[in-house]
Amino acid sequence: MRAIIAIVLFAAALAACSPDNNDVTGSIGNCARKLYSVYNPKDMKQCVGACIACDRGVTTTCSTSCTLKGAR
């Protein structure tokens, strides 16, 4: 009986830990298309602008992220 209670409590705790937001970092998609008619992730200004607006980033982290993605 204790094992069943432990499993149910564990399952409830695990379900409570699931994230509510299914947004994946780095997938800007539709938001970037709304900002730029022709979004080019390799353009540093567009990449940083989309990162700040869509991923709620800051200039420093967005610049680093865009540089790692190959933007110039």
Residue frames relative to the residue before (quaternion, step in Angstrom):
aa qw qx qy qz dx dy dz
M 1.0000 0.0000 0.0000 0.0000 0.00 0.00 0.00
R 0.6428 0.5265 -0.3203 0.4550 3.59 1.00 -0.80
A 0.6319 0.5416 -0.3351 0.4416 3.56 1.03 -0.76
I 0.6497 0.5114 -0.3168 0.4648 3.58 0.97 -0.82
I 0.6484 0.5051 -0.3137 0.4754 3.58 0.96 -0.86
A 0.6501 0.5155 -0.3147 0.4611 3.59 0.96 -0.84
I 0.6552 0.5049 -0.3130 0.4667 3.60 0.95 -0.81
V 0.6559 0.5023 -0.3135 0.4681 3.59 0.95 -0.85
L 0.6617 0.4932 -0.3085 0.4730 3.60 0.94 -0.83
F 0.6380 0.5203 -0.3208 0.4684 3.58 1.01 -0.80
A 0.6608 0.5011 -0.3055 0.4679 3.60 0.94 -0.86
A 0.6472 0.5094 -0.3175 0.4700 3.60 1.00 -0.77
A 0.6562 0.4984 -0.3070 0.4762 3.58 0.99 -0.82
L 0.6529 0.5115 -0.3105 0.4645 3.57 0.98 -0.80
A 0.6517 0.5080 -0.3109 0.4697 3.60 0.99 -0.76
A 0.6429 0.5256 -0.3184 0.4572 3.58 1.07 -0.67
C 0.6677 0.5200 -0.2955 0.4432 3.59 1.16 -0.50
S 0.5097 0.6533 -0.4389 0.3474 3.60 1.16 -0.21
P 0.4896 -0.6822 0.4524 0.3005 3.60 -0.93 0.85
D 0.4536 -0.6855 0.5062 0.2609 3.55 -1.11 0.75
N 0.7191 0.4124 -0.2294 0.5101 3.54 1.11 -0.72
N 0.2334 -0.7994 0.5421 0.1117 3.58 -0.64 1.11
D 0.3835 0.7333 -0.4768 0.2963 3.58 1.29 0.22
V 0.2395 -0.7689 0.5812 0.1169 3.53 -0.83 1.03
T 0.4770 -0.6751 0.4812 0.2919 3.56 -0.82 1.00
G 0.7775 0.3270 -0.2539 0.4734 3.51 -0.91 0.96
S 0.6657 0.4521 -0.3218 0.4989 3.60 1.16 -0.30
I 0.0939 -0.8444 0.5273 0.0075 3.54 0.08 1.32
G 0.0069 0.8947 -0.4466 -0.0036 3.55 1.11 -0.83
N 0.8698 0.0659 -0.0193 0.4887 3.55 -0.67 -1.17
C 0.6129 0.5603 -0.3558 0.4288 3.58 1.01 -0.72
A 0.6715 0.4846 -0.2993 0.4741 3.61 0.91 -0.88
R 0.6389 0.5263 -0.3294 0.4542 3.59 1.03 -0.71
K 0.6235 0.5222 -0.3395 0.4726 3.58 1.16 -0.55
L 0.6740 0.4928 -0.2882 0.4688 3.58 1.09 -0.70
Y 0.7974 0.1337 -0.0229 0.5879 3.56 0.94 -0.95
S 0.4630 -0.6908 0.4758 0.2863 3.57 -0.80 0.99
V 0.7584 0.1220 -0.0757 0.6358 3.57 1.09 -0.74
Y 0.1234 -0.8261 0.5487 0.0359 3.58 -0.04 1.31
N 0.0630 -0.7799 0.6227 -0.0065 3.53 -0.83 1.11
P 0.2947 -0.7946 0.5007 0.1761 3.63 -0.27 1.18
K 0.6199 0.5411 -0.3473 0.4498 3.61 1.22 -0.22
D 0.5771 0.5370 -0.3771 0.4861 3.60 1.31 -0.13
M 0.4574 -0.7320 0.4325 0.2604 3.58 -0.50 1.23
K 0.6695 0.5014 -0.3171 0.4470 3.63 0.86 -0.89
Q 0.6757 0.4757 -0.2989 0.4773 3.59 0.93 -0.85
C 0.6493 0.5295 -0.3198 0.4425 3.58 0.93 -0.87
V 0.6864 0.4681 -0.2828 0.4794 3.58 0.86 -0.97
G 0.6480 0.5243 -0.3217 0.4491 3.59 0.95 -0.84
A 0.6718 0.4800 -0.2935 0.4819 3.57 0.95 -0.85
C 0.6288 0.5389 -0.3312 0.4522 3.58 1.01 -0.77
I 0.6764 0.4863 -0.2934 0.4689 3.56 0.90 -0.93
A 0.7285 0.4438 -0.2509 0.4577 3.58 0.84 -0.96
C 0.7888 0.3700 -0.1770 0.4577 3.58 0.85 -0.96
D 0.7652 0.3257 -0.1843 0.5238 3.59 1.02 -0.73
R 0.3972 -0.7426 0.4499 0.2972 3.56 1.34 0.12
G 0.3156 0.7615 -0.4983 0.2689 3.55 0.99 0.90
V 0.4092 -0.6492 0.5665 0.3005 3.51 -1.38 -0.11
T 0.7155 -0.4860 0.2850 0.4130 3.56 -1.20 0.51
T 0.6717 0.5204 -0.3115 0.4254 3.59 0.83 -0.93
T 0.7272 0.4206 -0.2579 0.4773 3.57 0.73 -1.00
C 0.6421 0.5169 -0.3323 0.4583 3.59 1.04 -0.68
S 0.6265 0.5251 -0.3383 0.4662 3.59 1.01 -0.73
T 0.6562 0.5006 -0.3057 0.4747 3.56 0.95 -0.87
S 0.6551 0.5173 -0.3079 0.4565 3.58 0.92 -0.91
C 0.6793 0.4884 -0.2873 0.4664 3.58 0.89 -0.94
T 0.6268 0.5244 -0.3352 0.4688 3.59 1.02 -0.76
L 0.6712 0.4893 -0.3009 0.4685 3.59 0.95 -0.82
K 0.6608 0.4859 -0.2981 0.4883 3.58 1.19 -0.52
G 0.6016 -0.6081 0.3364 0.3940 3.59 1.29 -0.06
A 0.4212 0.6943 -0.4879 0.3202 3.60 1.17 0.28
R 0.0975 -0.7852 0.6101 0.0424 3.55 -1.15 0.71
